Amino acid sequence: MFAAGTEPSSQVVLWGMSEMVKNPKVMEEAQAEVRRAFDKKGYVDETEIHQLIYLKNVVKETLRLHPTVPLLVPRESREKCQINGYEIPAKTRVMVNAWAIGRDPRYWDDAESFKPERFVNSPIDFKGTDFEYIPFGVGRRMCPGIAFGLPNVELPLAQLLYHFDWKLPNGMKNEE
């Protein structure tokens, strides 16, 4: 259970930093927010993480493009049914492709672009009630580690943004 909570969290931190380094305006805004929140203290801790709205949107956008579990836990159909014209026989194992859903242009404008601002004033959250965004699954089989995992992404990201200035190596372009 602990490995399931730390490995995905570190993946999200890496993807989040990668996306921000490739998008300097996003990096700048997230870094400014973190530094404003913690400048009086001089260090980052969990007490003010709830104030970091833009950083939370960065995490949401990171999970939209890079879900830690791209194919959700398989489910088995109890009875024969039809989905979008396809017949699904009873006892068929069905997998939900969270990676494809997060990049589906029917649900997301400019679906392949990293835009944390798409979550500003958006009711979409991690609870799985909006089926266009399910990085933690949905319903009874939703990831039980969500309350453990999110702080293990937000706090390290905030610390990295507070203490260091980040940029791509000389000669490297954002598209690489």
C-alpha positions, 0 to 999 in steps of 0.5 A, spaced: 500 500 500 505 504 501 509 503 495 502 504 491 502 511 494 509 513 493 511 511 486 505 514 483 506 521 487 513 521 485 511 520 477 506 526 478 512 530 481 516 529 475 511 530 470 509 536 473 516 539 473 517 537 466 511 540 464 512 547 467 519 547 465 517 546 458 511 552 459 515 557 463 509 562 464 506 556 468 512 555 472 513 563 473 505 563 476 506 557 480 513 559 483 510 566 484 504 563 488 508 559 492 513 564 494 508 569 496 504 564 500 511 562 504 516 568 504 514 570 511 516 563 513 522 562 509 520 555 508 515 551 505 510 546 510 503 543 509 500 549 513 499 553 507 498 548 502 491 549 501 492 557 499 496 554 493 490 554 488 494 555 481 499 549 484 493 545 485 490 546 478 497 544 475 497 538 479 490 537 476 492 538 469 498 534 470 494 528 472 489 529 466 495 529 461 499 523 465 495 519 469 499 515 474 494 509 472 493 510 464 488 503 464 484 503 470 482 497 474 478 492 469 471 491 471 467 485 468 460 486 465 455 482 469 450 482 463 450 483 455 450 490 454 451 495 448 456 501 449 456 506 443 453 501 438 458 495 440 455 489 443 459 487 450 458 480 452 456 478 459 462 476 463 467 481 458 473 484 462 472 492 460 478 497 462 477 504 462 483 508 458 484 514 463 489 516 458 485 517 452 479 520 456 484 526 459 486 527 452 479 527 448 478 533 444 470 532 445 471 534 452 478 538 452 479 544 448 486 544 446 487 537 449 494 536 448 496 542 451 498 543 458 494 549 461 492 549 468 488 555 467 482 550 464 481 548 471 480 555 474 472 556 476 471 549 474 467 544 478 471 538 475 475 535 481 478 528 483 472 525 485 470 522 479 463 525 478 465 528 472 467 522 467 472 526 463 476 527 468 478 520 472 485 520 474 484 516 481 478 512 478 471 512 480 466 510 485 467 504 489 473 502 486 476 509 486 483 510 489 483 509 496 490 513 497 487 520 494 488 523 501 495 521 502 497 522 494 495 529 493 499 532 499 505 527 497 505 531 490 503 538 492 508 539 498 514 537 494 512 541 488 511 547 492 518 546 495 521 545 489 518 551 486 520 555 492 527 553 493 530 553 486 529 557 479 528 552 474 529 552 466 531 548 460 538 546 459 541 551 454 540 549 447 534 545 449 527 547 446 520 547 449 518 542 444 523 537 446 
